[in-house]
Amino acid sequence: MQTGAITSHIDVAQLALYAFWIFFAGLIYYLRSEDKREGYPLQSDRSDRIKVQGFPPIPRPKTFILPHGGTVSAPRAEMPSGTGNASPVGLWPGTPLNPNGNPMVDGVGPAAYADRSDTPDLTLDGEPKIVPLRVAPDWHVADESPNPIGMTVLGTDGRAAGIVCDVWVDRSEMVARYLEVEVATPARRVLLPVTLVRVNPAREQVTAASVLASQFAQAPLTAHPDQVSLREEDRITAYFASGHMYAVPSRMEPLL
């Protein structure tokens, strides 16, 4: 055998296969570690002292540079958000939770939301991404689409809830995100997700697909009249989306 001639004794294809298996196993380990940078360790129903992280363990903290300045570290120590205003229906671990008060604001089930940053989502230019048309003079409702401003908003019960006074647009995606509804009692303005409405231009009406007219008064509000933060977006969408289950007590019961 000549010096360096190893291929007659070692299967190069088999070595390449083993190398691929090792690489792929390492890739799976890495990806499973990285997806535990947020949301871990999990909360245990048995004891607060139990650390639920599974395998592989939670990775070491890494600092990320945010696109508009500042940094954030993950994983990081976070205060547990709890389970909302709800009580378990049984004593065993993993039992379902039953809302104690108004289920649409108790943060349970379809009304649950994440405590995201209490700052608005930004465009590449660093400006608030979702704003009303009154502060976006270069934007308007397309001529071929019905303009909902001035239309009456009806709840799913057919009763009037308020009047559409503005449309909030996403300046990055070029779509409408919310309808700003002026409610008379009590006097306030709430954001209604566009994806949960049906517009009837013939009758000049907008119908909410999930909530009753009386439930608009309890919808979450924004701290700024012309901005909506990431956390406020989650709360608003959770409130109106949960109406599909919580708006009427009969919707919470089984079909059969």
Backbone hydrogen bonds in HBPLUS format (Angstrom, degrees):
<---DONOR---> <-ACCEPTOR-->    atom                        ^
c    i                          cat <-CA-CA->   ^        H-A-AA   ^      H-
h    n   atom  resd res      DA  || num        DHA   H-A  angle D-A-AA Bond
n    s   type  num  typ     dist DA aas  dist angle  dist       angle   num
A0005-ALA N   A0002-GLN O   3.09 MM   3  5.53 162.2  2.13 133.2 133.7     1
A0009-HIS N   A0006-ILE O   3.03 MM   3  5.56 156.9  2.09 115.0 122.1     2
A0010-ILE N   A0006-ILE O   2.95 MM   4  6.04 139.5  2.12 152.2 164.8     3
A0015-LEU N   A0011-ASP O   3.05 MM   4  6.40 154.8  2.11 150.2 157.6     4
A0016-ALA N   A0012-VAL O   2.91 MM   4  6.20 154.7  1.98 148.9 155.6     5
A0017-LEU N   A0013-ALA O   2.96 MM   4  6.23 147.6  2.07 140.4 149.3     6
A0018-TYR N   A0014-GLN O   2.92 MM   4  6.23 159.9  1.96 151.0 155.7     7
A0019-ALA N   A0015-LEU O   2.89 MM   4  6.10 157.1  1.94 148.2 154.9     8
A0020-PHE N   A0016-ALA O   2.92 MM   4  6.14 149.7  2.01 140.8 149.1     9
A0021-TRP N   A0017-LEU O   2.96 MM   4  6.29 155.9  2.02 149.1 155.5    10
A0022-ILE N   A0018-TYR O   2.98 MM   4  6.25 161.3  2.01 152.0 156.5    11
A0023-PHE N   A0019-ALA O   2.89 MM   4  6.10 161.4  1.93 147.4 153.1    12
A0024-PHE N   A0020-PHE O   2.82 MM   4  5.97 164.0  1.84 153.5 158.0    13
A0025-ALA N   A0021-TRP O   2.92 MM   4  6.06 160.1  1.96 149.5 154.6    14
A0026-GLY N   A0022-ILE O   2.99 MM   4  6.18 157.7  2.04 146.3 152.5    15
A0027-LEU N   A0023-PHE O   2.87 MM   4  6.14 148.5  1.97 146.2 155.7    16
A0028-ILE N   A0024-PHE O   2.97 MM   4  6.25 159.0  2.02 150.0 154.6    17
A0029-TYR N   A0025-ALA O   3.01 MM   4  6.24 161.3  2.05 147.5 152.8    18
A0030-TYR N   A0026-GLY O   2.89 MM   4  6.10 157.6  1.94 146.5 152.7    19
A0031-LEU N   A0027-LEU O   2.91 MM   4  6.13 168.9  1.93 156.0 158.4    20
A0032-ARG N   A0028-ILE O   2.96 MM   4  6.04 162.4  1.99 151.1 156.2    21
A0033-SER N   A0029-TYR O   3.01 MM   4  6.16 140.2  2.17 139.6 150.2    22
A0034-GLU N   A0030-TYR O   2.92 MM   4  6.19 160.6  1.96 153.1 158.2    23
A0035-ASP N   A0031-LEU O   3.06 MM   4  6.23 151.6  2.14 148.1 154.3    24
A0036-LYS N   A0033-SER O   3.12 MM   3  5.51 159.0  2.17 111.3 116.4    25
A0037-ARG N   A0034-GLU O   3.25 MM   3  5.68 150.9  2.33 120.9 119.1    26
A0042-LEU N   A0052-VAL O   2.81 MM  10  5.09 149.0  1.91 155.9 153.0    27
A0050-ILE N   A0047-SER O   3.40 MM   3  5.62 166.8  2.42 105.4 109.2    28
A0062-LYS N   A0074-ALA O   2.86 MM  12  5.51 154.2  1.92 132.3 137.6    29
A0074-ALA N   A0062-LYS O   3.00 MM  12  5.51 159.0  2.05 148.4 153.9    30
A0064-PHE N   A0072-VAL O   2.80 MM   8  5.36 173.6  1.81 158.3 160.1    31
A0072-VAL N   A0064-PHE O   2.96 MM   8  5.36 150.6  2.04 147.8 156.8    32
A0066-LEU N   A0070-GLY O   2.96 MM   4  5.59 163.4  1.99 144.8 149.2    33
A0069-GLY N   A0066-LEU O   3.31 MM   3  5.36 158.9  2.36 116.3 113.3    34
A0086-ALA N   A0084-GLY O   3.00 MM   2  5.62 126.8  2.29 106.8  91.3    35
A0085-ASN N   A0106-ASP O   3.07 MM  21  4.93 151.1  2.16 136.5 143.6    36
A0100-ASN N   A0085-ASN O   2.99 MM  15  5.81 169.6  2.00 139.7 139.1    37
A0087-SER N   A0098-ASN O   3.03 MM  11  5.35 161.8  2.06 139.4 141.0    38
A0098-ASN N   A0087-SER O   2.79 MM  11  5.35 168.1  1.81 145.5 148.9    39
A0089-VAL N   A0096-PRO O   2.99 MM   7  6.01 157.2  2.05 166.6 167.1    40
A0105-VAL N   A0102-ASN O   3.11 MM   3  5.77 162.1  2.14 122.3 127.2    41
A0111-ALA N   A0108-VAL O   3.09 MM   3  5.21 154.6  2.15 130.3 126.6    42
A0112-ALA N   A0109-GLY O   3.05 MM   3  5.46 164.8  2.07 120.2 121.8    43
A0231-ARG N   A0117-SER O   3.18 MM 114  5.76 136.8  2.38 141.4 141.9    44
A0230-LEU N   A0119-THR O   2.99 MM 111  6.00 158.4  2.04 133.8 131.3    45
A0129-LYS N   A0121-ASP O   2.78 MM   8  5.62 166.4  1.80 151.7 148.5    46
A0123-THR N   A0127-GLU O   2.78 MM   4  5.39 153.0  1.85 152.3 161.0    47
A0126-GLY N   A0123-THR O   2.97 MM   3  5.19 161.7  2.01 109.2 114.6    48
A0171-ARG N   A0129-LYS O   2.92 MM  42  5.37 175.3  1.92 152.7 151.5    49
A0131-VAL N   A0169-VAL O   3.11 MM  38  5.69 148.1  2.22 155.2 157.7    50
A0169-VAL N   A0131-VAL O   2.81 MM  38  5.69 149.4  1.91 167.6 157.2    51
A0135-VAL N   A0132-PRO O   3.12 MM   3  5.89 162.3  2.15 120.8 125.3    52
A0133-LEU N   A0167-VAL O   2.98 MM  34  5.92 136.3  2.17 151.0 160.5    53
A0136-ALA N   A0133-LEU O   3.05 MM   3  4.80 161.0  2.09 101.1 106.9    54
A0139-TRP N   A0136-ALA O   3.02 MM   3  5.61 164.8  2.04 125.7 128.1    55
A0145-SER N   A0142-ALA O   3.02 MM   3  5.34 160.4  2.06 111.8 118.0    56
A0151-MET N   A0148-PRO O   2.92 MM   3  5.41 163.5  1.95 138.4 140.4    57
A0150-GLY N   A0164-VAL O   2.73 MM  14  5.23 165.7  1.75 144.5 149.5    58
A0164-VAL N   A0151-MET O   2.98 MM  13  5.59 166.4  2.00 162.9 167.1    59
A0152-THR N   A0204-GLU O   3.25 MM  52  6.62 155.1  2.31 151.0 144.2    60
A0206-VAL N   A0152-THR O   2.75 MM  54  6.02 158.6  1.80 159.9 160.6    61
A0153-VAL N   A0162-GLY O   2.81 MM   9  5.25 176.9  1.81 146.6 146.6    62
A0161-ALA N   A0153-VAL O   2.68 MM   8  5.50 173.9  1.68 163.3 162.3    63
A0154-LEU N   A0206-VAL O   2.66 MM  52  6.03 160.3  1.70 158.0 164.6    64
A0208-ALA N   A0154-LEU O   2.80 MM  54  6.10 171.8  1.80 168.2 167.6    65
A0155-GLY N   A0159-ARG O   2.88 MM   4  5.59 157.8  1.93 157.9 162.9    66
A0158-GLY N   A0155-GLY O   2.94 MM   3  5.35 164.2  1.97 117.0 119.6    67
A0156-THR N   A0211-VAL O   2.76 MM  55  5.68 169.1  1.77 146.0 149.8    68
A0163-ILE N   A0182-GLU O   3.17 MM  19  5.27 151.3  2.25 131.5 137.4    69
A0182-GLU N   A0163-ILE O   2.79 MM  19  5.27 171.7  1.80 155.2 154.3    70
A0165-CYS N   A0180-GLU O   2.81 MM  15  5.72 160.8  1.85 162.5 169.1    71
A0180-GLU N   A0166-ASP O   2.85 MM  14  5.06 168.2  1.86 144.4 146.7    72
A0168-TRP N   A0178-TYR O   2.84 MM  10  5.01 170.6  1.85 146.9 149.7    73
A0177-ARG N   A0168-TRP O   2.81 MM   9  5.75 164.3  1.83 153.9 159.4    74
A0178-TYR N   A0168-TRP O   3.33 MM  10  5.01 162.9  2.36 129.1 134.1    75
A0170-ASP N   A0175-VAL O   2.79 MM   5  5.50 165.9  1.81 171.4 176.4    76
A0174-MET N   A0170-ASP O   2.83 MM   4  5.49 136.1  2.02 149.1 158.2    77
A0194-VAL N   A0177-ARG O   2.90 MM  17  5.48 173.0  1.91 134.7 135.5    78
A0179-LEU N   A0192-LEU O   2.80 MM  13  5.07 156.5  1.85 141.0 148.1    79
A0192-LEU N   A0179-LEU O   2.86 MM  13  5.07 163.7  1.88 145.3 150.9    80
A0181-VAL N   A0190-VAL O   2.81 MM   9  5.34 170.3  1.82 166.2 166.2    81
A0190-VAL N   A0181-VAL O   2.96 MM   9  5.34 154.6  2.02 149.6 152.6    82
A0183-VAL N   A0188-ARG O   2.78 MM   5  5.38 159.1  1.83 164.9 171.1    83
A0188-ARG N   A0183-VAL O   3.15 MM   5  5.38 154.7  2.21 141.3 146.1    84
A0196-LEU N   A0193-PRO O   3.10 MM   3  5.65 164.6  2.12 116.0 120.6    85
A0197-VAL N   A0194-VAL O   3.30 MM   3  5.58 146.4  2.42 123.6 118.6    86
A0209-ALA N   A0196-LEU O   2.88 MM  13  5.43 174.1  1.88 152.1 150.8    87
A0198-ARG N   A0207-THR O   2.92 MM   9  5.18 144.0  2.05 139.2 150.8    88
A0207-THR N   A0198-ARG O   2.88 MM   9  5.18 167.7  1.89 150.1 152.2    89
A0200-ASN N   A0205-GLN O   2.77 MM   5  5.21 171.9  1.77 173.6 170.8    90
A0204-GLU N   A0200-ASN O   2.86 MM   4  5.77 115.3  2.29 140.0 158.2    91
A0205-GLN N   A0200-ASN O   3.10 MM   5  5.21 163.1  2.13 138.8 142.4    92
A0215-GLN N   A0212-LEU O   3.11 MM   3  5.37 147.5  2.22 105.1 114.6    93
A0216-PHE N   A0213-ALA O   3.38 MM   3  5.88 170.4  2.39 114.2 117.1    94
A0218-GLN N   A0215-GLN O   3.39 MM   3  5.69 151.4  2.48 105.0 111.8    95
A0219-ALA N   A0216-PHE O   3.20 MM   3  5.34 168.0  2.22 110.5 113.6    96
A0227-GLN N   A0224-HIS O   3.47 MM   3  5.28 171.5  2.48 103.6 106.0    97
A0233-GLU N   A0229-SER O   2.89 MM   4  6.15 151.7  1.97 149.1 157.0    98
A0234-ASP N   A0230-LEU O   3.18 MM   4  6.46 158.2  2.23 145.1 149.7    99
A0235-ARG N   A0231-ARG O   3.08 MM   4  6.38 158.6  2.13 148.6 154.3   100
A0236-ILE N   A0232-GLU O   2.89 MM   4  6.03 161.7  1.92 152.4 157.3   101
A0237-THR N   A0233-GLU O   2.97 MM   4  6.09 176.1  1.97 156.6 157.9   102
A0238-ALA N   A0234-ASP O   2.96 MM   4  5.93 153.2  2.03 141.1 149.3   103
A0239-TYR N   A0235-ARG O   2.98 MM   4  6.09 153.1  2.06 141.8 148.7   104
A0240-PHE N   A0236-ILE O   3.16 MM   4  6.46 171.0  2.17 160.3 159.5   105
A0241-ALA N   A0237-THR O   2.89 MM   4  5.80 157.6  1.94 145.2 152.7   106
A0242-SER N   A0238-ALA O   2.97 MM   4  5.81 151.7  2.05 138.9 146.0   107
A0243-GLY N   A0240-PHE O   3.24 MM   3  5.39 148.3  2.34  99.5 108.7   108
A0244-HIS N   A0241-ALA O   3.21 MM   3  6.05 164.8  2.23 120.2 123.4   109
A0245-MET N   A0242-SER O   2.94 MM   3  5.59 154.7  2.00 116.9 124.1   110
A0246-TYR N   A0242-SER O   2.76 MM   4  5.83 169.2  1.77 156.1 159.6   111
A0247-ALA N   A0243-GLY O   3.08 MM   4  4.30 155.6  2.15 109.0 113.7   112
A0251-ARG N   A0248-VAL O   2.91 MM   3  5.61 152.8  1.99 123.4 131.1   113
A0252-MET N   A0249-PRO O   3.11 MM   3  5.64 156.6  2.17 114.1 120.7   114
A0253-GLU N   A0250-SER O   3.27 MM   3  5.50 162.1  2.30 106.4 111.8   115
